[in-house]
Amino acid sequence: ASIANGEGRFVFSTDLLAELERHEQILFKYCTADGLMSNEFPTTPNGAVWGTAGFCNPAGNVVAYMPHPERLEREGESLFSNLRLWLERPPKYKPYELKWKPQQTVVGTYQPVGNCLQFYVSLIITDNAAATIELALQQKGFQVKVARKTHWEVWHNPATNVEQLKQVLVQSGELLNTNKEIYNHTRNGNGETISFLVQDNQDFEGRAVTQKLKHRFGLEEIENIRKGLVWEITIPAKDQAERMAIATKILQTHILFNPYAQECSIIA
């Protein structure tokens, strides 16, 4: 289920959403000036499931709220005034435990079939995103090193001159910026490194690049392009079995990907 507004998006399973609704944790829904709720546009402007605009934790003191009440002339002030009242006189509530638990994350092996040219693009400059993920994992007790690469799948017809296509793709500047990025066509070969490929279920950027290269650059031999991220996790361990066991635990943190919006596979 998606609850979205512009670039912001909450994505989780529908059974969790039902659990939040059952415990009255969905506090805000989009409605008309007369208070009539509807999931349809324009009442719900962003396709949010059930017209959801905000939900809270069981205590009701933390709210995830997508619209911007501070931008409203009148209606937004009531939210802040009620927040002040809550802080001054916290209401009594009956505590309960959220029963929903996420499913165990299981990933398969990445196996592209057909005429697929791959680009593994890495930054020459410091990758702050990789450093942030590395720190987050270390804070959870995983003594690992993390590197990140942008991954491109370029599917082409069988008659394509692959070497020529590589050159044109790099020169186009659509897959990488050669001033601050480098690329190769294979994964990290370090035996202590496990590589996870994460791809969005709705890969809008890959579709956009496909259309641009076909129509603006005339590369009609391209059939499809898909963008992803490769997380390279270097795990010091005595053998591969222990390394995979640690990698499996890392996956369950959901730090590397969102299983409801993305798919993940191991690059063998």
Summary of the structure (lengths in Angstrom):
residues: 268
radius of gyration: 23.0
end to end distance: 31.1
largest distance: 72.7
contacts: 691
relative contact order: 0.13
helix: 29%
strand: 28%
